[in-house]
Structures are given as C-alpha cells and as structure tokens.
Amino acid sequence: MEGVLKDIHFSYRPHLLKFRFDAGTSRGVLKDKTTYLISAVSVQNIGIIGWGEAAPLPKLSIDDVPDFEEVLSEICGKLSGYNIIGSEQAILEWAKSHISEIYPSIRFAFETALLDLLHGGRKMIFDTPFYNAGQPLPINGLIWMGEKGFMLDQIDKKLAEGYSCIKMKIGAIDFGQECELLAYIRKQYSAQQVILRVDANGAFSPEEALDKLKVLNEFDLHSIEQPIRQSQVKEMQSLCSLTPLPIALDEELIGIHEYGDKRKLLETIQPQYIILKPTLVGGIESCREWIALASSMGIGWWMTSALESNVGLNAIAQFTSTFDIVLPQGLGTGQLYHNNFDSPLRIERGEIKYSADKWEVPF
C-alpha cells in the first residue's frame, strides 16, 4: 500500500547564475540569469529535503514575468500543508492539478522536489541505471552564437573533446559565414563521423527559409531546430512538407497545454522531430504527453535542458533516462556557469553520466 507524504512545506531561494562567456542567442546575449531552488520538506522527517528548480528562460518562457518571485512565494505558501500520496504518478497528478499551466517552470520544480522527497532526498528523481549504475546518456556539444572566430574556437574544442554530435546556433552572424563554419566541420568529419545539428531559434523569415534550408542541406545535417518564428503554423506546415532537411519544433511547443491542442499541432505541422524542454513546456507529465503523441505519429524527439543549474539538469537527465535513448540529447549546459552547484554530473567524450561524487554542501 502506498504511503502518504504528510504536511509538506515548500520554500524557495533565488540564485544568480553567471555565465562563463556572453551567451548569444537570436533573442540577445545572456551574461547571467536568476534561477529559483524549491525545497520540499515533510513533517514526517524534517531532515529529508527534496529539491527542484524553477528556471524561466528570459524572453522565451511564458512564465518569464516581472512578478515571478511574488507568484512563486505565493504558490509555496498556498501549497504548504498538503498531504500527498507517496507515488510517482500521484505526485505528477497533484502538481498538474494544483499548479497552473501558465507557470510551467514552477510545475516542473514542484514535480522534481516532490519526487526527490519521495526517494529520500538523495537527488534521485527516477530510479534508473543512469542514477544508480553510472549508465551514460549521449549528448550534443553546443556551439553558441558569436563572432566567427569565437564559434570556430568552440567547434575545435568540442571536436577535440570527442563529441560525435555538434549543435550550432545560427542566425546571429552572416549566413555565409555560418555556412563556412559548417563546411569547416564537414571537411574534417563525414556525417557518419560527426552528426551536425543547427538551431535557428526562429531567425529565418518564411520567405527565405526554404532557400536557406536547401543551402544547409549541402552539409549533410541531421536537422534544423525552429527555422522560423513560432506561431506561424501554416508557414511551418508548408516548410515541413517541402524541406530537404528534417525540421525539429522547439519554441513551437511553448504555451500548448491541452492534450487535444498538442495533437492538433503535430497533426497539422507534421514535423520530423520535436524538442522537449521540461522547464518550458510544463514539466514531466506534459513531456510524457508530447512523447506519446509524437511516437504515435512517427515523429522523433529528444530532450534539452534550458539553461538550468545542475539541480534542474539532474532532473531532466534522470527523466530522459527513463526512455530508451538513441539520439544524442541536449544536456550539456551544466558547464556554462562560473557558480553552478557542484554535482555528480560529469561529461566525458560526448556523454553525460551521474558519478559517485557528492553534491555541494548547501544541499
């Protein structure tokens, strides 16, 4: 018989993450970002703490709102004192029913904190070989936007580190220079040796997108993420039907909450892939819905972190490990910050794994 997590109390603490470099995207440059750690404690055992992370992404998350901290404080107070059935599914259903879909990062943080609490506050979100046996997950090496020389340095570094999948953000510098960078990789490595992905973050106009995809296809790319801005469903549908290069929807999924709306979007656009960021699309239960729908339609998928600290990254990696993974995932963001939390997460030769090391003292 399932137990009950009794009289749970939630609190939060903000933490300013500082990038090691100016992180360029098509929406601007990030130097730092504030994230919020959520703790869950039950009256049954005050010494056990479950941790989650609410990390809305500036200018992208639907819950990137000016009063986010006030909302989070209110939710922590309002939901403290509840008793919750001590099972994975009961926790996910409770979070879905008590936290609005307009705050996806908060729902994900509560899901994670409660699952961690359920498993004894050991940072075990899911009991998988990734957590308990060091089984690694393949990941892509991320190349950030910037001047050509900066991007070239990143490419050389990632290839030297042994990544077999490289993802390059494009749309910030001259398109011709970006193609030169892709050509540079292809001169050294074939598509069988190094998988190449690009992420446009919606930088192309609908009018130019198809011609640019035809040019990009010359570099034997695996896929392109979000070539045009989200919410242009008719244009994206046309692009996915004509493209020579597989298209992955990313930002397009943000703000789509109801099961029927998710199905309609995928049936209408018919993309080749979708990309799931739990922080942006509503957490674990929401991602499971997307995956089930995509799989039923023959649409591929992979999981990506969204600039969380190692607390959120740990949760996403463990969630990802509950599936049979073939494609490289987007889980390499833990190395971005000067002041991330020390964790057992380690990246070696294009794989992320959970080692035997300890978490930082504050936990």
HELIX and SHEET records of a PDB file:
HELIX    1   1 PHE A   68  LEU A   79  1                                  12    
HELIX    2   2 GLU A   88  HIS A   98  1                                  11    
HELIX    3   3 PRO A  104  LEU A  118  1                                  15    
HELIX    4   4 PRO A  129  ASN A  132  1                                   4    
HELIX    5   5 LYS A  148  ALA A  160  1                                  13    
HELIX    6   6 PHE A  175  GLN A  188  1                                  14    
HELIX    7   7 PRO A  206  LEU A  216  1                                  11    
HELIX    8   8 ASN A  217  PHE A  219  5                                   3    
HELIX    9   9 VAL A  233  LEU A  242  1                                  10    
HELIX   10  10 GLU A  251  LEU A  253  5                                   3    
HELIX   11  11 TYR A  259  ILE A  269  1                                  11    
HELIX   12  12 PRO A  278  VAL A  281  1                                   4    
HELIX   13  13 ILE A  284  SER A  296  1                                  13    
HELIX   14  14 ASN A  310  THR A  320  1                                  11    
HELIX   15  15 THR A  333  GLN A  335  5                                   3    
SHEET    1   A 4 ASN A  45  ALA A  54  0                                        
SHEET    2   A 4 GLY A  28  SER A  42 -1                                        
SHEET    3   A 4 VAL A   4  THR A  25 -1                                        
SHEET    4   A 4 TYR A  82  ILE A  85 -1                                        
SHEET    1   B 3 LEU A 137  PRO A 138  0                                        
SHEET    2   B 3 GLU A 351  TYR A 354 -1                                        
SHEET    3   B 3 LEU A 345  GLU A 348 -1                                        
SHEET    1   C 7 GLY A 141  ILE A 143  0                                        
SHEET    2   C 7 CYS A 165  LYS A 169  1                                        
SHEET    3   C 7 ILE A 195  ASP A 199  1                                        
SHEET    4   C 7 SER A 223  GLU A 225  1                                        
SHEET    5   C 7 ILE A 247  LEU A 249  1                                        
SHEET    6   C 7 TYR A 273  LEU A 276  1                                        
SHEET    7   C 7 GLY A 300  MET A 303  1                                        
END                                                                             
